[in-house]
Amino acid sequence: MKVIVGLGNPGPAYESTRHNVGFDVIDLLASRWSIGMKAEKFHAWFGQGAVASEKVVLLKPTTWMNRSGQSVLAAGRFYKLELVDLLVISDDMALPVGKLRFRKEGSAGGHKGLQNIIDCVGSEAWCRLRVGVGEPLGDPAAYVLTRFAKEEGPIIEAARKRAADAVECWLAQGPDATMNRFNAEPAGSE
């Protein structure tokens, strides 16, 4: 069983914002894999299915970004999840728009949603896929709630697809192959 979590904020006001890129990738995966995301479970929009022979759970926490760990902890306890089977997808202001970075473990890097997950599960040893949303010129909290500029649209759309491809690579080949393949791709390639 693999649990894949996309971070974001619930509600129409936050749709397609920089902070919700994790939700966007989960939506793309749900569409690719024909998994419905209408159910609510574990403080999240929830879907479950199979990819090849792997059982997967998709989560979009409804707890707000800064309390995402509540959802991850609830699902983890229910499924008796090993942290090696957890992948969290989030935005990253330290990366250029469209750049991906996959890691097997690590700090939150200032991301409050990731920090809350670390605090709730008591470990940094779980996979994360960060999608670059660009560096803010002003207030970071306001910046992540903006939508992408028109010229960034094709770049972020390609990044969402690459991020979904990275999740599929993680499922099929593991974290090392995913890091080797997707961390090397420059932003805006393809």
N, C-alpha and C positions, 0 to 999 in steps of 0.2 A: 504494500500500500504506500503510495506517494501522496503527500499533501502539498498542493501548490497554491500559494496565497498571493494575491495581487493587492497592493495597498492603494488606498484612495479614501475619499470622503463620500458618504452617501448623499443622494439628492441631485435634482436637475441643475442646481446652481453650480455644481462642481464637475459636471460632465465635460469631458475633453479638456480639462485643465492639466497643467503640467504635473500637479500633484497626483492626478488620477491615472497616470500612465500604467500603473500596475493593474488597475481595474480594466483598462483598455486591452491589455495583453490577455487577461483572463477571459474577457469576452471573445477575443479572437480564437483562443484555444477552445472555448466551449463551442463555438461555431464549427471549427475544424473537426472536432471530435463528436459533434452532435450530442452535447451534454446540456441539459436544461439547467438554468441558473435561477429559477423562480422560487425554489424552496428557501426557507430561512431556518438555519440550524447553526449552532455554535456562535451566535452573535454575528452571523454573516449570511450573505446570499451564498447558497451552497449548491453544488452539483457533483454528481458521482458517476463514474463510468469506467471504461477500460480502453487503454491504448495499447495495441498489440496484446500482449499477455499481462500487462501491468494494470492493476487497479489504481485509479487516481481519484482524488478529491480536489475539487476547485473551490476556493473560498475568496469572497470579497467582503472583508469585515465591515459591518455597519456600525461599529463602535466609535467611529471617527479615527482619523489617522493616529493620533497620539495615544490611543488605547487599543491598538491592533493586537497587542499581545494577549488580551483576554480571549479573543477568537482563536488564536493559534493554540493557546494553552488548553481551551475547552476541547478542540478537535484532537489535539495531541493526546490528551488523557483518554478520550473516548476510544481512539484507535490504538492506544498503547504505542504511539509513534516513536520510532527511533529518530533522533535529530538528523541522521544522515539521509532520511527520507523526506525531509522538509526543504522546500524551495520557496523563497519569498522574492517577489518582484516589486521593485520600487523605483521612484524617480531619484535622480542625483544631480544636484546643481553644480557639482565639481567637474562634471563631464560635459563636453560639448554636445549640443543637440544631436541626438541620434547615435551617439557612441554607446556601446554596451560594455559592461564589465561584470564578469561572472567570478564569484569567489566561493570557496568551500567553507570559509569561516572568516570572521573579522569583526572589527568594531562597527558601531553605528555610523561613524563618520559625520556626526552632527544631525543625522536623520532621526527625528523623534519617534516615528513609527517603528523603525528598526530598533531603536533603544528600548522602547516599551516591550518589544518581543524578547530582546535579550534579558530584560529585567524579569519578565514573566516566566520564561523557560529556564532562566538561570545559567545560560550558556551562550557563547558566540559561535559555537561549532555547528552551524547549519548553513546550507547553501543560500546564496542571494544573488539575484540578477538585477543589476542597476542599469537603468536607462537614462542616458544623459538628457537633461532638459535645458542646459545652458546656465551660465552664471548670471545672477541678478545684478542689475545696475543700481538698484535701490534696496528697499526693504525685502529681505528674503521671504518672509511670511506672506507678504502681498504678492510677490513674484510667482510663487508656486501655484497661486490660485488664478493666475491668468491663463488664457488660452494661447496656443502657439500662433505666431505671426503667419501670415499667408505664405511667405517665402519659406518658412520652416515646415509647412504642411507635408510636402513630399518627403522630406528628410525623416520626420517623425513617423510617417506612415510606413516607410521602409524599415525604420527601427522597430516598430511594433511587430512587423512580420518577422524580422530577424530574431527578435526576442522570443516569439513563439517557436521559431525554428530552434533556438537555443534550448528551450524547455524540452522539445522533442529529442534533441541530441542528448541532454542530461538523462532523460528516461532510457534511451537506447544504449548510450555509450558511457555514461557516468560523467562526473564533474571534471576530471582532467582533460578528457577529449573536448568537453564544452569550453573550458578555459582556452585551450590551444586554438580552437577554431574561431570562437566569437570575440575574444579579447583582442585579437590581432586585426579585426576588421575596422577600418577607419569609418568615422561618421560620414553618412551620406553615400557610402559605396553601394553598389548593386544597380 
